[in-house]
C-alpha cells in the first residue's frame, strides 16, 4: 500500500469516527439534554433583572468588600514542591490577614482542581462574616443565617462538609440591600 493510499485511508477513518462521535452520538444527546434539563444544558446561567450575571457552575472573580469572595483564580495544577505555589499561597494569606482573617481556610488560599469551582466551604464563608458585616452594615448573625440558608452539596443536596455557592450568596446579599446593583 502506498503512502498516499494510507493517508487517504487514515483520513476516511478519521472522518467516519468524527461523524460517529459528533453527529451520531453527541448531537442527539445534546438535544435530549435540552429537552430533559434545559437549564443545565444551557450552563446553569443565573439571571438578575433579565441580565445574565453568572453561572451556578463556574466561579467568577468578584471585587469589593461587599461581596463574599470565592477561591482564587489562576493555575491550579502546581506541584506542592513548586515555589510559585508557596509564593501564591503566602500572598493570598497576607491579603486575607490584612482583611482581618488570621488563619484563612485552605479554600481561600488554594485553587480548586478545576480552577473554576463556584463553591467555598462554610468555614471559609464564615471567616468573611466580619468583613461583610462591616461593609454592608448588617449584623453578623444575619449573615451567618444567610450563609446557612445557602448550604448545598453535590446535586443540590446537603454535603457532608457544607459548601456555599458564592454567586448565590452574593445575589441574596444584593437582594437584602434593597436596590444595590447585582453581582457583575
Buried (B, 14 or more C-beta within 10 A) or exposed (E): EEEEEEEEEEEEEEEEEEEEEEEEEEEEEEEEEEEEEEEEBEEBEBEBEEEEBBBBBBBBEBEEEBBBBBBBEBEBEBEEEEEEBEEBBEEBBEBBEEBEBEEBBEBBBBBBEEBBBBBBBBBBBBBBBBBBBEBBEBEEEBBBEBBEEBBBEEEEEEBEEBBBBBBBBBBBBBEEBEEEEBBE
